Amino acid sequence: MNYGEIKAAIVTRSHRTDLTARVPEYVMLAEAEYNRRTDSAYAITDGADAVENWISVNAPDLYIYGGLMQLAIETDDDAALQKYAQLFERAVGQAQYAEAREAGEMDLTMDCDVGLVTTSNILEGTP
């Protein structure tokens, strides 16, 4: 997705066309949060609507859910905040994992031979 599509997705999901002008700020805040957590320097919000970056192509939900989370904070919508904060956290984790995998870094939490574990092995008590 490009920056324009991300902004449109936030407006569509929020059903708040009265806040359309604020959506770029919400995307910027979501981007800043991810950049702080990962020591990254993504900057889709500095560009035109056609701009894309790694996040917008590989994890656009990070921008969308982060933007919706920021919108919920501004509008004091606790139910939406809870929902979008959880979705944003999941998107951050998935994006971090995808970046590490793409960079060839080993994810130690996933360092196991999953192929050897089968239902029959578990039932038989063998590894």
C-alpha positions as CSV (number, residue, x, y, z in Angstrom):
1,M,0.0,0.0,0.0
2,N,1.1,3.5,-0.5
3,Y,0.7,6.5,1.9
4,G,-2.5,7.7,0.3
5,E,-4.1,4.2,0.5
6,I,-3.1,3.9,4.1
7,K,-4.7,7.2,5.0
8,A,-7.8,6.2,3.1
9,A,-8.0,2.9,4.9
10,I,-7.8,4.6,8.3
11,V,-10.7,7.0,7.4
12,T,-12.8,4.1,6.0
13,R,-12.3,1.9,9.1
14,S,-12.8,4.7,11.5
15,H,-16.0,6.0,9.9
16,R,-14.8,9.5,11.0
17,T,-14.5,11.7,7.9
18,D,-14.5,14.7,10.2
19,L,-11.0,13.8,11.2
20,T,-9.6,13.2,7.8
21,A,-7.2,16.1,8.1
22,R,-5.7,14.6,11.2
23,V,-5.0,11.2,9.7
24,P,-1.4,12.1,8.5
25,E,-0.6,13.0,12.2
26,Y,-1.9,9.6,13.3
27,V,0.2,7.8,10.7
28,M,3.2,9.8,11.7
29,L,2.7,8.9,15.4
30,A,2.4,5.2,14.6
31,E,5.5,5.4,12.4
32,A,7.4,7.2,15.2
33,E,6.4,4.5,17.7
34,Y,7.7,1.8,15.4
35,N,10.9,3.7,14.7
36,R,11.6,4.2,18.4
37,R,11.0,0.5,19.2
38,T,13.2,-0.8,16.4
39,D,15.8,2.0,16.1
40,S,14.6,2.4,12.5
41,A,14.2,5.5,10.3
42,Y,11.1,4.9,8.2
43,A,9.6,8.1,6.9
44,I,6.5,7.6,4.7
45,T,4.8,10.6,6.2
46,D,7.4,12.9,4.7
47,G,6.3,12.0,1.2
48,A,3.5,12.3,-1.3
49,D,0.5,9.9,-1.4
50,A,2.2,7.6,-3.9
51,V,5.2,7.0,-1.5
52,E,5.9,3.5,-0.3
53,N,8.4,2.0,2.1
54,W,9.2,-1.4,3.6
55,I,6.5,-1.1,6.2
56,S,3.8,0.1,3.8
57,V,4.6,-2.8,1.4
58,N,5.2,-5.6,3.9
59,A,3.2,-4.6,7.0
60,P,0.7,-1.9,6.1
61,D,-1.5,-3.0,9.0
62,L,1.1,-1.5,11.3
63,Y,0.3,2.0,9.9
64,I,-3.4,1.4,9.8
65,Y,-3.8,0.0,13.3
66,G,-1.4,2.4,14.7
67,G,-3.2,5.3,13.1
68,L,-6.6,4.0,14.3
69,M,-5.1,3.6,17.8
70,Q,-4.0,7.3,17.7
71,L,-7.5,8.3,16.5
72,A,-9.1,6.4,19.4
73,I,-6.8,8.2,21.9
74,E,-7.8,11.6,20.5
75,T,-11.5,10.7,20.5
76,D,-11.5,9.1,24.0
77,D,-12.9,5.9,22.5
78,D,-11.7,3.3,25.1
79,A,-13.2,0.3,23.3
80,A,-11.5,1.2,20.0
81,L,-8.3,2.0,21.8
82,Q,-8.2,-1.4,23.4
83,K,-8.9,-3.1,20.1
84,Y,-6.5,-1.2,18.0
85,A,-3.7,-1.2,20.6
86,Q,-3.8,-5.0,20.6
87,L,-3.8,-5.1,16.8
88,F,-1.0,-2.6,16.6
89,E,1.1,-4.6,19.1
90,R,0.6,-7.7,17.0
91,A,1.5,-5.9,13.8
92,V,4.7,-4.5,15.4
93,G,5.8,-7.9,16.5
94,Q,5.1,-9.4,13.1
95,A,6.9,-6.6,11.3
96,Q,9.9,-6.9,13.6
97,Y,10.0,-10.7,12.9
98,A,9.7,-10.1,9.2
99,E,12.5,-7.5,9.2
100,A,14.8,-9.8,11.2
101,R,14.0,-12.8,8.9
102,E,14.6,-10.7,5.8
103,A,17.9,-9.5,7.2
104,G,19.0,-13.1,7.9
105,E,19.0,-12.6,11.7
106,M,18.1,-15.7,13.7
107,D,15.0,-15.4,15.9
108,L,16.1,-17.3,19.0
109,T,12.5,-17.7,20.2
110,M,11.7,-19.7,17.0
111,D,14.9,-21.8,17.1
112,C,13.4,-25.2,17.2
113,D,13.0,-28.1,14.8
114,V,9.2,-27.9,14.4
115,G,9.3,-30.5,11.6
116,L,10.1,-33.3,14.1
117,V,7.1,-32.7,16.3
118,T,4.0,-34.5,15.2
119,T,0.8,-35.4,16.8
120,S,1.7,-39.1,16.8
121,N,5.0,-38.3,18.5
122,I,3.3,-36.4,21.2
123,L,0.7,-39.2,21.8
124,E,3.5,-41.8,21.9
125,G,5.6,-39.7,24.2
126,T,8.5,-39.5,21.8
127,P,10.2,-36.3,20.7
